[in-house]
Amino acid sequence: MINLLLEPLTFEFMRNALIIVILLGFLCATTGSYLIVQRMGLLGDVIAHAVLPGLAIAFYLGIDIFLGAFISGMVSTLVISWIQSQSKVKVDAAMALVFSGFLALGILLITLLKSKIDLHSFLFGDILGVTINDVIRTLIIAFFILLFIKLFYNELLFYTFNPLGAQAIGLPVKWIHLGLISAITLTIIVSMQAVGVVLVVSLLVGPSITAYLLVKELHQMMIVGAIIGSLSGMIGIYLSYYLNVPSGATIVLVVTALFLIALLLSPSQGILTRPEIIHRGRKLLHQLRR
C-alpha cells in the first residue's frame, strides 16, 4: 500500500501535479463557495470560455497569455453587468449570450491571427505538464487570493447574502464585486492548465456544492470544500497514473462521485437519510412485520 503511494512521487512531474492540485483544491473551493451562495455557478463557465479571445490576442502580440486571459475574463463579467443594468434581460440570459459570443470571438481570432494555441490543452488541460515555475506562480496567486478573502471576509459575507444592505450601510460594493470577480477569474485561469476549460467549472463548483450539502456556515463550506477538492485531486492523480487515463477528467469524475455520495447520504440533506425518508422506511418496515 505504501509503495502504491510512494512510487508516483519518484517522478518530478507527479510531485508538481500533486502540489498544484492541492493548491487548486483549496483555491477553487474557497472562491467557488461565493458563486454557489450567490446562485451564480454559470458565471464560472462564462469566464472560463471568455478568456479565449484574450489568449489569442496575447499570443499574437507576444505578451504573457496569462495577462491576456485575465483581461478578457474581466471584460466578460463587465459586459454581463452592463447588459443586466441597462436592460430587462435576466442575468442568466446575459451570461449565456456572453458565453457563446466570447467563445465564438476567440475561435475567430485564432483563425484570423493564425495563432498556434493548442486548443486541446486549452480545452482539456495538461496537469502532468506543469513545471516548477507553474507551481510557484499558482502558490503566489493562491496566497494573495486567500489573503484577500481572509482580510475582507466579513464584507464579502455581507455583500454575498445582502448586496442591497451592504450598499445601504456604505460598503464599497462595486470594489467588493470587482475584487471577488478578480479572485474568481484568477482562480479559473490557474485552474485551466490542470483540467482545461471544459472541466474547470466542475473543479470550481463541485467541491463547494458537496460541502453545501454537509455544513451550514460559509466558512465551514470553504474548509470542507477545500478538503474535498484537494482530496479529489490527489485521488484523481493517482488513479490516472495507475489506470493510464486523462488526469483532468479523472479528477472531475472523483469530484462528481463524492458529490453523489453526499447527495445520497448527507446527514441533513441526503436523499436516503432525510428524517422523513427514515420515518417512512421505519413505518413501512413496521407494517411489513405485522
Secondary structure, 3 states (H helix, E strand, C coil): CHHHHHHHHHCHHHHHHHHHHHHHHHHHHHHHHHHHHCCCHHHHHHHHHHHHHHHHHHHHHCCCHHHHHHHHHHHHHHHHHHHHHHCCCCHHHHHHHHHHHHHHHHHHHHHHCCCCCCHHHHHHCCHHHCCHHHHHHHHHHHHHHHHHHHHCHHHHHHHHHCHHHHHHCCCCHHHHHHHHHHHHHHHHHHHHHHHHHHHHHHHHHHHHHHHHCCCCCHHHHHHHHHHHHHHHHHHHHHHHHHHCCCHHHHHHHHHHHHHHHHHHHCCCCCCCCCHHHHHHHHHHHHHHHC
